[in-house]
Amino acid sequence: MTRRAPYGGRRGLTLIEVLVAVAVLALTFTLAFGVMMTTIETQNESLDVQQRYQGGRIALERLSRELSMAFVSLHQAEDKRTITLFRGERDEIVFDTAAHEPLQRNVHQSDQLELAYYVKPMTLEDGTRVDALVRRVKFHIDDRPGDEGREEVLVEGVRKLEFEYFNEVQEDWDSEWEVEIDDAAEMRERLKQVQQLRDRVEDLSNDDSTGIAGAVVAAEADKQIEGAEQDLMDGLFLPARVRIRLTLDGLDDTPIVMETQVEIPMTEPLWF
């Protein structure tokens, strides 16, 4: 007589088999979840670096445009309420520029303002400390150059901001450059006197009645006047070019270095 297997010949899983299956399934999900999280973190880091690079490029373009219209001026009222300056250091720059474009009506703003660019430690909302590129703007040029103004963060994750200033006379780069005109009215008056002397000398050189002697005297006087004008203007010129190097945080602790040069057309102070 043949015996029939209980439950129609089917055998159930033992407890050990169930535990092994659950462990394998959990391990598979853990590995898959780890790979997925690593991929997401890498994508987020790449996106952050891409956004930082884009922000750095836009910031350099903005700084270049504003710096290309930098100026100092000898136009000043008797009360000396406006003092223009160009203060360039190795890691910070403060200057007056005519690059401002008012975006609102009736805001009592001109195209001139004072700007500063530098790196400053910042604390994010999650408590993280980072170094950021800061732009400080003062919409009115006053008698407190390089002071006050509204700060705005342009780029986070900045390692270094470096400047160099080209000296046309020495044909070399300087690490600092400073021009501050606090006696503009007096300086402008002296330059006007020099210009009047130059006009008289030019009239003398064009006077045929003075002959060769008059031409010689005029040439010598012109050299002396030019030397006096150079002495007055010494220390009032802006650099011909500014070299800017911005270093940002990149992936795997690899820095992102961005560099550009800006030409300043108005190197002489405005005084006409």
C-alpha positions in Angstrom: 0.0 0.0 0.0 1.5 3.4 -1.1 1.5 6.3 1.4 0.5 9.8 0.1 2.7 12.8 1.0 0.9 15.2 3.4 -0.4 18.5 2.0 -0.4 17.2 -1.6 3.4 16.5 -1.7 4.4 20.2 -1.0 7.0 21.0 1.7 7.1 24.5 3.5 10.2 26.7 4.0 12.2 26.3 7.2 12.8 29.3 9.5 16.5 29.4 8.5 15.6 29.6 4.8 13.3 32.5 5.5 15.9 34.3 7.5 18.5 33.8 4.8 16.1 35.1 2.1 15.3 38.2 4.2 18.9 38.9 4.8 19.8 38.6 1.1 17.0 40.8 0.2 17.9 43.4 2.8 21.5 43.4 1.7 20.5 43.8 -1.9 18.3 46.8 -1.0 21.1 48.3 1.2 23.6 48.1 -1.7 21.2 49.5 -4.2 20.2 52.3 -1.8 23.9 53.1 -1.2 24.7 53.3 -4.9 21.7 55.5 -5.5 22.6 57.9 -2.6 26.2 58.1 -3.8 25.0 58.9 -7.4 22.6 61.6 -6.0 25.3 63.2 -3.9 27.7 63.2 -6.8 25.1 64.8 -9.0 24.4 67.4 -6.4 28.1 68.2 -5.9 28.5 68.5 -9.7 25.5 70.8 -9.8 26.9 73.0 -7.0 30.2 73.3 -8.7 28.5 74.1 -12.0 26.4 76.8 -10.4 29.5 78.1 -8.5 31.5 78.3 -11.8 28.6 80.1 -13.5 28.3 82.5 -10.6 32.0 83.2 -10.7 32.0 83.8 -14.4 29.1 86.3 -14.1 30.7 88.0 -11.2 34.0 88.5 -13.1 32.1 89.9 -16.1 30.3 92.3 -13.9 33.5 93.4 -12.1 35.3 93.8 -15.4 32.5 96.0 -16.8 32.4 98.2 -13.8 36.2 98.4 -13.4 36.6 99.4 -17.1 34.7 102.6 -16.2 36.6 103.4 -13.1 37.6 107.1 -12.5 38.9 109.7 -10.1 37.8 113.3 -10.4 39.1 116.7 -9.5 35.6 118.2 -9.6 34.7 119.0 -6.1 32.6 121.6 -4.3 34.3 123.9 -1.7 32.7 121.9 1.1 34.6 118.8 -0.1 31.5 116.6 0.2 32.8 114.2 -2.5 36.1 112.4 -2.4 36.9 110.0 -5.2 39.4 107.1 -4.8 40.9 104.0 -6.3 42.3 101.7 -3.6 43.6 98.4 -4.9 45.1 95.8 -2.6 46.2 92.3 -3.1 42.8 90.8 -2.1 40.4 93.7 -2.2 39.6 96.6 -4.4 37.6 99.8 -3.8 36.9 102.3 -6.7 34.5 104.8 -8.1 32.9 104.0 -11.4 30.4 105.4 -13.9 28.9 102.1 -14.8 25.8 102.3 -12.7 22.4 102.0 -14.4 19.5 103.0 -12.2 16.7 100.4 -12.5 13.9 102.4 -10.8 12.4 105.7 -11.5 12.9 108.7 -9.2 15.5 107.0 -7.1 17.9 110.0 -7.1 20.8 108.0 -8.4 23.4 108.9 -11.1 25.6 106.7 -13.2 28.4 107.1 -10.6 28.8 105.0 -7.5 31.4 103.5 -5.2 32.1 99.8 -5.3 34.2 97.3 -3.3 34.9 93.6 -4.0 36.4 91.3 -1.5 36.1 87.8 0.1 34.3 87.5 3.4 33.4 84.6 5.7 29.7 83.8 5.8 27.4 81.6 7.8 24.8 79.7 5.8 21.3 78.8 7.1 22.4 75.3 8.1 25.3 76.8 10.1 28.0 76.0 7.6 30.9 78.5 7.4 32.0 79.4 3.8 34.0 82.2 2.2 32.0 84.2 -0.3 32.7 86.9 -2.9 31.0 90.1 -1.7 30.2 93.2 -3.6 29.7 96.3 -1.5 27.9 99.3 -3.2 27.4 102.9 -2.1 25.1 104.7 -4.5 26.4 108.2 -3.6 30.0 109.3 -3.6 30.5 111.2 -0.3 33.3 112.4 2.0 33.8 108.9 3.5 35.5 106.9 0.8 35.8 103.2 1.3 33.3 103.2 4.2 29.7 102.0 4.6 27.6 100.7 1.8 25.3 97.7 1.2 26.8 94.2 0.9 25.6 91.5 -1.5 26.9 88.0 -1.8 27.8 87.1 -5.4 29.5 83.6 -5.1 29.9 81.2 -2.3 32.7 78.7 -1.9 35.5 81.1 -2.8 39.1 80.3 -1.9 40.9 83.5 -3.0 40.5 86.7 -4.8 43.7 88.3 -6.1 44.4 91.6 -7.9 47.5 93.0 -9.7 47.9 96.5 -11.2 49.9 97.3 -14.2 52.2 100.3 -14.0 52.8 101.7 -17.4 55.8 103.8 -16.3 57.7 100.9 -14.8 56.1 98.4 -17.2 55.5 96.0 -14.4 52.7 94.7 -12.2 52.2 96.1 -8.7 50.4 94.4 -5.8 48.9 97.6 -4.5 47.6 100.9 -6.0 46.1 103.8 -4.2 44.7 107.2 -5.4 42.6 109.3 -3.1 41.7 112.9 -4.1 40.6 114.9 -1.0 41.9 118.3 -2.2 40.4 118.2 -5.7 39.5 121.9 -5.9 43.0 123.1 -5.1 44.6 120.6 -7.4 42.3 121.6 -10.3 43.2 125.2 -9.8 46.9 124.4 -10.0 46.4 122.5 -13.2 44.4 125.3 -14.7 47.3 127.7 -14.0 49.7 125.2 -15.6 47.4 125.1 -18.7 47.3 128.9 -18.9 51.1 129.0 -18.9 51.2 126.4 -21.6 48.8 128.4 -23.7 51.1 131.5 -23.3 54.1 129.5 -24.3 52.3 128.1 -27.3 51.4 131.7 -28.4 55.0 132.7 -28.0 56.2 129.8 -30.1 53.7 130.7 -32.8 54.7 134.4 -32.8 57.0 134.9 -35.9 58.2 138.3 -34.5 60.2 136.6 -31.8 62.3 134.6 -34.2 64.6 131.8 -33.3 65.2 133.1 -29.8 61.6 133.1 -29.0 61.2 129.5 -30.3 64.1 128.4 -28.1 62.7 130.1 -25.0 59.3 128.6 -25.7 60.7 125.1 -26.1 62.6 125.3 -22.8 59.6 126.8 -21.0 57.4 124.0 -22.4 59.7 121.4 -20.9 59.6 123.0 -17.5 55.8 123.3 -17.6 55.5 119.7 -18.6 57.7 118.7 -15.7 55.6 120.8 -13.3 52.4 119.2 -14.6 53.9 115.7 -14.1 54.8 116.6 -10.5 51.2 117.7 -9.9 49.7 114.7 -11.5 52.1 112.2 -9.8 50.1 109.8 -7.7 46.8 110.6 -9.4 46.9 108.1 -12.3 45.0 104.9 -12.3 46.6 101.6 -13.4 46.4 100.9 -17.1 45.2 97.3 -16.5 44.1 95.2 -13.6 44.6 91.5 -13.5 42.0 89.5 -11.6 42.3 85.9 -10.4 39.3 84.2 -8.7 39.8 80.7 -7.2 36.7 78.6 -6.3 36.1 75.3 -4.6 35.8 72.4 -7.1 35.2 68.7 -7.0 37.5 66.4 -5.0 39.2 69.4 -3.5 40.4 70.5 -6.9 40.3 74.4 -7.2 38.7 76.2 -10.1 40.9 79.1 -11.2 39.4 81.9 -13.3 41.5 84.8 -14.5 41.0 87.9 -16.6 42.5 91.3 -17.3 40.6 94.6 -17.5 41.8 97.7 -19.3 41.0 101.1 -17.7 40.8 103.8 -20.4 40.5 106.8 -18.1 43.8 106.7 -16.2 44.0 110.4 -15.8 41.8 112.3 -13.3 38.8 114.2 -14.6 39.5 117.9 -14.2 38.4 119.8 -17.4 
